[in-house]
Amino acid sequence: MENKFQHVKEKLKESILAGQYKVNDKLPTESELMALYNVSRYTVRRAIGDLESEHFVYRIQGGGMFVQDWHKDWSNDNESKLIGIITTHLANYIFPDIISGIDRVLSEKGYSLLLSNTHNNHEKERKSLISMLDTKVAGLIVEPTQSALENPNIDLYREIKEDKLPTLFINAEYPEFSFPSVTTNDETAENRLVNYLFEMGHESILGLFQVDDIQGVNRMNGFVRAYQQYPNFSYKSNFIMYQSSDDINQVINRIDMFLNEKSYPTAIVCYNDQLAIRVIDYLKEKSIAVPADVSVVGFDNYQMVQYMSPSLTTMNHEKDKMGEEAGRLMIEMLEGKTVESVRYDPELIKRNSVEKLN
């Protein structure tokens, strides 16, 4: 059973780690903590004493208790050979190839990887960051979580920046920080993909875009920009926006609203290949042939889509190359070099999921 002082200590520590109390914020007084947790003064003092020893709290004589800069020495362990990797997912989709590319480069220099995933959830991202930094990693490679939304973990990234811990982003960026990044030119790529559908005779196109990630926002912008070039049929465009926390089955069900219209879409553009696979399965269940009735395209060139029936037209994602590039940049940052961000222009991969209209 947890002792009372341990309970108070852990609750205060959780509040500090969660950012409720920021560095140099004044904590409640002993009397206020006694009332808050219904404990004795001795219990509060023992909990605070432990937190002082762990560098979470400091006292000012006559002034009270304050939050210590508990991560001040995160980047001080120059002997660390661990690189923290934080992505939204680990074991599926494009991420094993990215991580493999990173590992291939870093392992040659004697570094090991410490892996964590966020499932595109800010709270899990915070826990991952704190865990990595408590381990005193030598550097961080991070795929931003819900990068199109306001990030409650900006305080941690600000401390990372101030501590000069080598950090770079992959797939997306947080606009508040100038960390180097390795990304894809999503807007231009999506624009090219939609223009290919125009060349194939498709004017009525439905787009499905995940908009809590900046990649999805940029791809949607590329979709819109493509239609802006053709005002004579731009009114035929439609799109569905969703977030990563939404029930994907409900998102796909919304396609029905457009399929039941007289001017139903002849093509569907999906945020990524994972979604495109689900959409094709859904259309088949409704006896809608792909591509004879509706063409479908994705994004990322996920390995298995070339073996589907029909094989999927998509935009390439430099998965392995992105990982190697991220590893190379990290090595240069660890060596104290200034590095520049890298952005790829994806290749259009034409396969059998698109049919030319007569």
C-alpha positions as CSV (number, residue, x, y, z in Angstrom):
1,M,0.0,0.0,0.0
2,E,1.3,3.5,-0.9
3,N,2.3,5.6,2.1
4,K,0.6,9.0,2.5
5,F,3.7,11.0,1.9
6,Q,4.4,8.9,-1.3
7,H,0.8,9.7,-2.5
8,V,1.4,13.4,-1.9
9,K,4.8,13.3,-3.5
10,E,3.5,11.5,-6.7
11,K,0.5,13.8,-7.1
12,L,2.7,16.9,-6.9
13,K,5.2,15.3,-9.2
14,E,2.5,14.4,-11.7
15,S,1.3,18.0,-11.6
16,I,4.8,19.3,-12.3
17,L,5.5,16.9,-15.1
18,A,2.1,17.7,-16.7
19,G,2.9,21.4,-16.7
20,Q,0.3,22.4,-14.2
21,Y,3.1,23.9,-12.2
22,K,5.9,25.3,-14.4
23,V,9.5,25.9,-13.6
24,N,9.8,28.6,-10.9
25,D,6.1,28.6,-10.2
26,K,5.3,28.9,-6.5
27,L,3.7,25.8,-5.0
28,P,0.8,25.9,-2.5
29,T,1.9,26.5,1.1
30,E,2.3,23.6,3.6
31,S,-1.1,24.4,5.1
32,E,-2.8,24.5,1.7
33,L,-1.2,21.1,0.8
34,M,-2.3,19.7,4.2
35,A,-5.9,20.7,3.5
36,L,-5.7,19.6,-0.2
37,Y,-4.6,16.1,0.6
38,N,-6.0,15.8,4.1
39,V,-2.6,14.9,5.6
40,S,-0.4,16.1,8.4
41,R,2.4,18.7,8.2
42,Y,4.9,15.9,8.7
43,T,3.6,14.1,5.7
44,V,3.8,17.2,3.5
45,R,7.3,18.0,4.6
46,R,8.5,14.5,4.0
47,A,7.0,14.5,0.5
48,I,8.5,17.9,-0.3
49,G,11.9,16.7,1.1
50,D,11.9,13.8,-1.4
51,L,11.0,16.1,-4.2
52,E,13.8,18.5,-3.2
53,S,16.3,15.5,-3.3
54,E,15.0,14.7,-6.8
55,H,15.4,18.3,-8.0
56,F,11.7,18.9,-8.6
57,V,11.3,21.5,-5.8
58,Y,13.4,24.2,-4.1
59,R,12.7,26.4,-1.1
60,I,13.3,30.1,-0.6
61,Q,13.7,31.0,3.1
62,G,10.6,32.9,4.1
63,G,9.3,32.8,0.5
64,G,7.9,29.4,0.0
65,M,8.4,26.4,-2.2
66,F,9.0,26.6,-6.0
67,V,9.3,24.3,-9.0
68,Q,12.9,23.4,-9.7
69,D,14.3,23.3,-13.3
70,W,14.0,19.5,-13.0
71,H,15.3,18.8,-16.6
72,K,18.2,21.3,-16.5
73,D,20.8,18.6,-17.1
74,W,19.0,16.6,-19.8
75,S,21.7,17.3,-22.4
76,N,24.7,17.2,-20.1
77,D,25.5,13.5,-20.5
78,N,28.0,13.7,-23.4
79,E,28.7,10.0,-23.0
80,S,25.2,8.9,-23.8
81,K,25.0,6.7,-26.9
82,L,21.2,6.6,-27.0
83,I,19.0,8.5,-29.5
84,G,15.4,8.8,-28.7
85,I,12.9,8.2,-31.5
86,I,9.3,9.3,-31.0
87,T,6.8,8.6,-33.8
88,T,3.0,8.4,-33.9
89,H,3.2,4.7,-34.5
90,L,5.9,2.0,-34.5
91,A,5.1,-1.4,-35.8
92,N,2.9,-0.8,-38.8
93,Y,2.5,1.2,-42.0
94,I,5.5,3.2,-43.1
95,F,7.2,3.5,-39.7
96,P,9.3,0.3,-39.7
97,D,11.1,1.4,-42.8
98,I,11.8,4.9,-41.4
99,I,13.1,3.5,-38.2
100,S,15.2,0.9,-40.0
101,G,16.8,3.7,-42.0
102,I,17.6,5.7,-38.9
103,D,19.1,2.7,-37.2
104,R,21.2,1.7,-40.1
105,V,23.0,5.1,-40.0
106,L,23.2,5.6,-36.3
107,S,24.3,2.0,-35.4
108,E,27.4,2.5,-37.6
109,K,28.4,5.3,-35.3
110,G,27.8,3.2,-32.2
111,Y,24.4,4.7,-31.2
112,S,21.4,2.7,-30.1
113,L,17.7,3.7,-30.4
114,L,15.2,4.2,-27.7
115,L,11.8,3.9,-29.3
116,S,8.4,5.3,-28.2
117,N,5.1,6.1,-29.9
118,T,2.3,8.5,-29.2
119,H,-0.7,7.2,-31.2
120,N,-1.1,10.8,-32.2
121,N,-2.0,11.8,-28.7
122,H,-0.5,14.8,-27.0
123,E,-0.6,13.3,-23.5
124,K,1.3,10.3,-24.7
125,E,3.8,12.5,-26.5
126,R,4.4,14.3,-23.2
127,K,5.1,11.1,-21.4
128,S,7.4,9.9,-24.2
129,L,9.4,13.1,-24.1
130,I,9.8,13.1,-20.3
131,S,10.8,9.4,-20.4
132,M,13.4,10.1,-23.1
133,L,14.8,13.1,-21.3
134,D,14.9,11.3,-17.9
135,T,17.0,8.7,-19.7
136,K,19.4,11.5,-20.8
137,V,19.3,10.6,-24.5
138,A,22.0,12.2,-26.6
139,G,19.5,13.4,-29.2
140,L,15.9,13.3,-30.3
141,I,14.2,12.4,-33.6
142,V,10.5,13.3,-33.3
143,E,7.5,12.9,-35.5
144,P,5.2,15.7,-34.3
145,T,1.9,14.7,-32.8
146,Q,-1.3,16.3,-34.1
147,S,0.9,18.9,-35.7
148,A,-1.9,21.1,-37.1
149,L,-3.3,21.7,-33.6
150,E,-2.2,23.7,-30.7
151,N,0.4,21.7,-28.8
152,P,0.2,21.6,-24.9
153,N,3.8,20.3,-24.8
154,I,5.5,23.5,-26.2
155,D,7.0,24.1,-22.7
156,L,9.0,20.9,-23.0
157,Y,10.2,21.7,-26.5
158,R,11.2,25.2,-25.4
159,E,13.3,23.6,-22.6
160,I,14.8,21.2,-25.1
161,K,15.7,24.1,-27.4
162,E,17.2,26.1,-24.5
163,D,19.3,23.1,-23.4
164,K,20.6,22.7,-27.0
165,L,19.7,19.0,-27.1
166,P,20.2,17.9,-30.7
167,T,16.6,17.5,-32.0
168,L,15.0,17.1,-35.4
169,F,11.6,16.5,-36.8
170,I,10.4,14.0,-39.4
171,N,7.2,14.0,-41.6
172,A,6.0,17.3,-40.1
173,E,7.1,20.3,-38.0
174,Y,5.9,22.4,-35.1
175,P,5.9,25.9,-36.5
176,E,6.9,27.4,-33.2
177,F,10.4,25.9,-33.4
178,S,13.2,26.0,-35.9
179,F,14.4,22.5,-35.4
180,P,15.7,21.0,-38.6
181,S,13.4,18.5,-40.3
182,V,13.1,15.9,-43.0
183,T,9.7,16.1,-44.6
184,T,7.7,15.6,-47.8
185,N,6.4,18.4,-50.0
186,D,2.8,17.3,-49.3
187,E,0.9,20.2,-50.9
188,T,2.8,20.1,-54.2
189,A,2.6,16.3,-54.4
190,E,-1.2,16.2,-53.8
191,N,-1.6,18.9,-56.4
192,R,0.2,16.8,-58.9
193,L,-1.8,13.7,-58.0
194,V,-5.2,15.5,-58.5
195,N,-4.0,17.0,-61.8
196,Y,-3.2,13.4,-63.0
197,L,-6.8,12.6,-62.2
198,F,-7.9,15.6,-64.3
199,E,-5.8,14.3,-67.2
200,M,-7.6,11.0,-66.9
201,G,-10.9,12.7,-67.4
202,H,-12.0,13.0,-63.7
203,E,-13.7,16.3,-62.7
204,S,-15.9,15.2,-59.8
205,I,-13.4,14.1,-57.1
206,L,-14.0,13.5,-53.4
207,G,-11.1,14.1,-51.1
208,L,-10.7,12.6,-47.6
209,F,-8.2,14.4,-45.4
210,Q,-7.0,14.0,-41.8
211,V,-6.7,17.6,-40.6
212,D,-5.2,17.3,-37.2
213,D,-1.8,16.6,-38.8
214,I,-0.2,19.3,-40.9
215,Q,0.5,16.7,-43.6
216,G,-3.3,16.3,-44.1
217,V,-3.8,20.0,-44.1
218,N,-1.1,20.5,-46.7
219,R,-2.5,17.7,-48.9
220,M,-6.0,19.2,-48.7
221,N,-4.5,22.5,-49.7
222,G,-2.9,20.8,-52.7
223,F,-6.3,19.3,-53.6
224,V,-8.0,22.8,-53.4
225,R,-5.2,24.5,-55.3
226,A,-5.5,22.0,-58.2
227,Y,-9.2,22.8,-58.6
228,Q,-8.5,26.5,-58.5
229,Q,-6.8,26.1,-61.8
230,Y,-10.0,24.9,-63.4
231,P,-12.9,27.3,-62.4
232,N,-15.2,25.7,-65.1
233,F,-15.5,22.5,-63.0
234,S,-14.2,23.5,-59.6
235,Y,-17.7,23.4,-58.2
236,K,-17.7,19.6,-58.7
237,S,-15.1,19.1,-55.9
238,N,-15.9,17.9,-52.4
239,F,-13.9,16.8,-49.4
240,I,-14.4,15.2,-46.0
241,M,-12.3,16.3,-43.1
242,Y,-11.6,14.2,-40.0
243,Q,-9.2,13.8,-37.1
244,S,-7.1,10.9,-36.0
245,S,-9.3,10.3,-33.0
246,D,-12.5,9.9,-35.1
247,D,-14.0,6.5,-35.7
248,I,-12.7,5.7,-39.2
249,N,-15.7,3.6,-40.0
250,Q,-18.0,6.6,-39.5
251,V,-15.7,8.7,-41.6
252,I,-15.9,6.2,-44.5
253,N,-19.7,5.9,-44.1
254,R,-19.9,9.6,-44.9
255,I,-18.9,8.7,-48.4
256,D,-22.4,7.4,-49.0
257,M,-23.8,11.0,-48.9
258,F,-21.8,11.7,-52.0
259,L,-22.3,8.4,-53.8
260,N,-26.0,8.8,-53.6
261,E,-26.0,12.1,-55.5
262,K,-26.6,12.3,-59.2
263,S,-23.2,13.8,-59.9
264,Y,-21.4,11.3,-57.7
265,P,-17.6,11.4,-57.6
266,T,-15.8,9.4,-60.2
267,A,-12.6,9.4,-58.1
268,I,-11.7,9.5,-54.4
269,V,-8.5,10.9,-53.1
270,C,-7.4,9.5,-49.7
271,Y,-5.2,11.1,-47.1
272,N,-2.9,8.0,-47.2
273,D,-2.7,4.4,-48.4
274,Q,-4.1,3.0,-45.2
275,L,-7.3,4.9,-45.7
276,A,-7.4,4.1,-49.4
277,I,-7.3,0.4,-48.6
278,R,-10.3,0.8,-46.3
279,V,-12.2,2.8,-48.9
280,I,-11.6,0.3,-51.6
281,D,-12.9,-2.5,-49.3
282,Y,-15.9,-0.4,-48.5
283,L,-16.7,0.3,-52.1
284,K,-16.4,-3.4,-52.9
285,E,-18.9,-4.3,-50.1
286,K,-21.4,-1.9,-51.8
287,S,-20.7,-3.6,-55.2
288,I,-19.0,-0.5,-56.5
289,A,-16.1,-1.6,-58.8
290,V,-12.7,0.0,-58.5
291,P,-11.7,1.5,-60.9
292,A,-14.5,0.8,-63.3
293,D,-17.1,2.8,-61.3
294,V,-14.9,4.9,-59.0
295,S,-11.1,5.4,-59.2
296,V,-9.2,5.6,-55.9
297,V,-5.8,7.0,-55.1
298,G,-3.7,7.1,-51.9
299,F,-0.5,8.6,-50.6
300,D,2.8,7.1,-49.2
301,N,3.3,4.0,-51.4
302,Y,2.8,1.6,-48.6
303,Q,4.6,-1.7,-49.5
304,M,1.5,-3.9,-49.8
305,V,-0.5,-1.6,-52.1
306,Q,1.3,-2.8,-55.2
307,Y,0.0,-6.3,-54.5
308,M,-3.7,-5.3,-54.0
309,S,-6.3,-5.9,-56.6
310,P,-6.4,-3.4,-58.1
311,S,-2.9,-2.2,-57.3
312,L,-3.1,1.4,-55.9
313,T,-2.1,4.6,-57.6
314,T,-0.3,6.7,-55.0
315,M,2.5,9.2,-54.3
316,N,5.8,7.8,-53.1
317,H,7.0,8.4,-49.6
318,E,10.8,8.2,-49.2
319,K,10.5,6.1,-46.1
320,D,13.9,4.4,-45.9
321,K,15.6,7.4,-47.4
322,M,14.0,9.7,-44.9
323,G,15.2,7.5,-42.0
324,E,18.8,7.5,-43.4
325,E,18.7,11.3,-43.9
326,A,17.4,11.8,-40.4
327,G,20.2,9.6,-39.0
328,R,22.8,11.4,-41.0
329,L,21.6,14.9,-39.9
330,M,21.5,13.7,-36.3
331,I,25.1,12.5,-36.5
332,E,26.1,15.9,-37.8
333,M,24.2,17.7,-35.1
334,L,25.9,15.6,-32.4
335,E,29.2,16.6,-34.0
336,G,28.2,20.3,-33.5
337,K,27.6,21.0,-37.2
338,T,24.8,23.3,-38.5
339,V,22.4,21.3,-40.7
340,E,19.7,22.3,-43.2
341,S,16.2,20.8,-43.4
342,V,15.5,18.4,-46.2
343,R,12.2,18.2,-48.2
344,Y,11.4,15.5,-50.7
345,D,9.3,16.0,-53.9
346,P,7.5,12.6,-54.2
347,E,7.2,10.5,-57.4
348,L,3.7,9.7,-58.7
349,I,3.3,5.9,-58.8
350,K,0.7,5.0,-61.5
351,R,-1.0,1.7,-61.0
352,N,-4.4,0.1,-61.7
353,S,-6.8,1.8,-59.3
354,V,-7.4,4.7,-61.8
355,E,-9.3,4.4,-65.0
356,K,-9.4,6.9,-67.8
357,L,-12.9,8.3,-68.5
358,N,-14.1,8.4,-72.1
